Each structure stands twice: as C-alpha cells, then as structure tokens.
C-alpha cells in the first residue's frame, strides 16, 4: 500500500434519496458544498439534485463504461488535496452501482475514503418485509438470460439467509415464476415498488402469489423494484430422505401431481424436484403420457 501525502484529500461516498427528497441528510449538503468535484453516475440526474440544493459544482460522469478511464485522474486529484464526492443516481453508491474499481484503487494507494450514510433501497425493503433481518444476503440483479438466472437460483435454493434481489419490471414476473419453481412456491416474499415515492407499493405474499399479482396487475411491475425472499428453512432444504418420507404415503393415496403439490406445501421444497423424486419412487424415469 502506498502512503498518502499529508495534503491528500478525501473521497466522500455519498448516499442520496431513493425517491423522496425530504430524506436528504443535512450532511450531504455540507459535503457537496465543500466538494471540489462531484462524480456522478448520470450527470443529468445529479445535476438536478445540485440545482435543487442551489449548488454549482464541477460535475463529471463516472459509470460502468468509463470508470476504469477515470481512476488515475481521480487518484491524482486526491493526492493533491481535492475533496471529491461520489454519487449514484439514487441511494448508496456501489450497491449495484459503479465505483468498485475507484474505491479499490483509493484503498490500494492509501488515500482516504469516508461514507456519508443514507438511503438504500435494499435495506429499506428489508426493513418492511416482515422477514428475518438478522442475517441476509444481497444478490443485486439476477442474470438476464433465463438459463443463467435459473442456474443462479438453483445455487441459492438452500441459502438460509433472507435474500434481497433487485429486478427490472419487464423481467419480474418471469423471475418470480422461476423462483416459485426452484425455491418453492410457498416461500414467503415481499415485492417493494417505488419505495418512498408517490406510488409506493409494498406487497407481501408467497413467490407464487406475487408472480400472479404481477401478471394480473400491470402497474405492479412499473418503477424500481426490490424483492425480499424468505431464506430456506430446514424443511425447504431437506434431503432426499425427507422428501421420500413425505411422498411415499401421499403417493399411496393421491395421483402423482396432487401428491407432489401437497408435498411441496408441506416441505417447502421445489415442486419440480419433488416431482422427479416421486417418479423415482414409482419406478418411472419420465413423466407419464
């Protein structure tokens, strides 16, 4: 690590409101007033915020396409004593936003970075979800391609921490369908939309019911979306032996699909996994015609 000169400045990582400007912390104004440079994910968006605060400051973009090219210049400015504020479009920078390369370089060069805490959509959604908050995992955005998304969800199936996921409106129904199938249709979840804004909507249910909600209520897919999903329990991450113990008596009394659906409700395990297990128990390799 390179030691910073005594005259070195500071990089302020500044959280801004996710919707309601009344959530702007007084310290944000102070930091921006004293900043020699403001780095913004979108200069138009941050420019509007500076205008709201009646501030005129040098403003430069820093986003995923130019971050690598900006790092050396920012480091040099910090070495020469500049006070620099890093902002994303909304919420806390670096949380599914650009800035990782810059912060890594600042740390590697022994320069100073300090947070200016504030709103974060992930934490805001978690706080009102009614799900466990003592342990959680932030997943950001799931992959856009269905095969990659399903592979990621398969890897998360047994994760016992509460999951926090960002999703785009055009993909949220498909993602919820995949979650219901792979994580368990009865897994509890919360869909938070447009948090702190005029059309804020917070909907609680199961993965299956939320999928149906987004299918039948088009407005529920508009705006900024956060999904908070219950972590796996010992039941939902059960072994094949557990599934067999539940399935055998059900298969003795019920048709295959009905037995599988009931087993999914009882165990919390994914229905498709139980269906495959049921086929094995019946000595079938493929679904009946």
Order of alpha helices (4+ residues) and beta strands (2+ residues): beta-alpha-beta-alpha-beta-alpha-beta-alpha-beta-alpha-beta-alpha-beta-alpha-beta-beta-alpha-beta-alpha-alpha-alpha
